[in-house]
């Protein structure tokens, strides 16, 4: 669609900076950012980051299922307990990343 209309709006410095930062983060122009935002066609979270988080969570889920299978067979050893602790730490880091992205999505500093 040809963009042949121009409109001017007044905004404060904080809003202008937030528009600039978010547009830069998404690698689009400020005008495009505002258009998409108005048309609700804009995801404020990087889709690549979300896909990576989902991939990590799925991998952790698979590993936990394997550990549960071993536990059901009563074959736990020290190595299994260490793996569980590693998964726990990874989940904590993923939780922090998800919360950071949510904060960014809500307009925080991230």
RODO-2510 file (C-alpha; in nm, 4 decimals, decimal comma):
residues 110
     n   res          X          Y          Z
     1     x     0,0000     0,0000     0,0000
     2     x     0,1346     0,3385    -0,0979
     3     x     0,2021     0,5689     0,1942
     4     x     0,0899     0,9061     0,0645
     5     x    -0,0360     1,0664     0,3868
     6     x     0,1750     1,2365     0,6479
     7     x     0,0649     1,3035     1,0048
     8     x     0,2439     1,4820     1,2861
     9     x     0,1951     1,3989     1,6525
    10     x     0,3530     1,5346     1,9675
    11     x     0,5177     1,2975     2,2130
    12     x     0,7476     1,3427     2,5091
    13     x     1,1204     1,2633     2,5034
    14     x     1,0823     0,9350     2,6934
    15     x     0,8248     0,8054     2,4440
    16     x     1,0345     0,9180     2,1485
    17     x     1,3403     0,7375     2,2868
    18     x     1,1397     0,4213     2,3553
    19     x     1,0080     0,4193     1,9959
    20     x     1,3613     0,4706     1,8652
    21     x     1,5063     0,1888     2,0801
    22     x     1,2346    -0,0623     1,9967
    23     x     1,2505     0,0126     1,6244
    24     x     1,6290    -0,0264     1,6299
    25     x     1,5964    -0,3525     1,8257
    26     x     1,3622    -0,4897     1,5566
    27     x     1,5734    -0,3443     1,2736
    28     x     1,2868    -0,1424     1,1271
    29     x     1,2234     0,2288     1,0866
    30     x     1,0455     0,4238     1,3569
    31     x     0,7595     0,4892     1,1139
    32     x     0,7277     0,1184     1,0402
    33     x     0,7383     0,0415     1,4127
    34     x     0,4526     0,2826     1,4862
    35     x     0,2485     0,1536     1,1891
    36     x     0,2856    -0,2071     1,3004
    37     x     0,2125    -0,1186     1,6600
    38     x    -0,1088     0,0601     1,5616
    39     x    -0,2130    -0,2280     1,3371
    40     x    -0,1261    -0,4801     1,6138
    41     x     0,1167    -0,6529     1,3802
    42     x     0,4191    -0,6206     1,6039
    43     x     0,5752    -0,8638     1,8446
    44     x     0,7850    -0,6708     2,0970
    45     x     0,9884    -0,9828     2,1782
    46     x     1,2518    -1,1150     1,9417
    47     x     1,0978    -1,4275     1,7840
    48     x     1,4424    -1,5890     1,7495
    49     x     1,5017    -1,5536     2,1226
    50     x     1,1632    -1,7053     2,2038
    51     x     1,2249    -2,0010     1,9685
    52     x     1,5613    -2,0608     2,1335
    53     x     1,4037    -2,0586     2,4789
    54     x     1,1320    -2,3008     2,3681
    55     x     1,3997    -2,5290     2,2193
    56     x     1,5945    -2,5269     2,5465
    57     x     1,2840    -2,5985     2,7513
    58     x     1,1927    -2,8905     2,5248
    59     x     1,5449    -3,0333     2,5562
    60     x     1,5327    -3,0037     2,9337
    61     x     1,1926    -3,1722     2,9349
    62     x     1,3316    -3,4623     2,7334
    63     x     1,6253    -3,4984     2,9716
    64     x     1,3984    -3,4903     3,2747
    65     x     1,1830    -3,7623     3,1177
    66     x     1,4938    -3,9763     3,0715
    67     x     1,5910    -3,9225     3,4344
    68     x     1,2380    -4,0086     3,5480
    69     x     1,2583    -4,3300     3,3477
    70     x     1,5846    -4,4228     3,5219
    71     x     1,4380    -4,3281     3,8609
    72     x     1,1383    -4,5533     3,7997
    73     x     1,3793    -4,8392     3,7409
    74     x     1,5551    -4,7479     4,0710
    75     x     1,8905    -4,7065     3,8952
    76     x     1,9894    -4,3640     4,0325
    77     x     2,3545    -4,2863     4,0885
    78     x     2,5612    -3,9770     4,1691
    79     x     2,5921    -3,8863     3,7994
    80     x     2,2120    -3,8736     3,7661
    81     x     2,1854    -3,6444     4,0677
    82     x     2,4491    -3,4152     3,9174
    83     x     2,2549    -3,4057     3,5886
    84     x     1,9372    -3,3147     3,7756
    85     x     2,1197    -3,0274     3,9457
    86     x     2,2558    -2,9097     3,6079
    87     x     1,9024    -2,9113     3,4643
    88     x     1,7762    -2,7213     3,7663
    89     x     2,0398    -2,4517     3,7160
    90     x     1,9603    -2,4320     3,3446
    91     x     1,5910    -2,3885     3,4220
    92     x     1,6748    -2,1060     3,6626
    93     x     1,8735    -1,9303     3,3873
    94     x     1,5914    -1,9808     3,1367
    95     x     1,3441    -1,8392     3,3848
    96     x     1,5624    -1,5286     3,4219
    97     x     1,5773    -1,4898     3,0417
    98     x     1,2006    -1,5283     3,0038
    99     x     1,1425    -1,2705     3,2779
   100     x     1,3898    -1,0343     3,1073
   101     x     1,2032    -1,0690     2,7783
   102     x     0,8685    -1,0149     2,9491
   103     x     1,0029    -0,7007     3,1166
   104     x     1,1287    -0,5787     2,7794
   105     x     0,7909    -0,6555     2,6237
   106     x     0,6173    -0,4561     2,8966
   107     x     0,8393    -0,1578     2,8288
   108     x     1,1035    -0,2037     3,0968
   109     x     1,4741    -0,1576     3,0463
   110     x     1,5372    -0,5322     3,0091
***
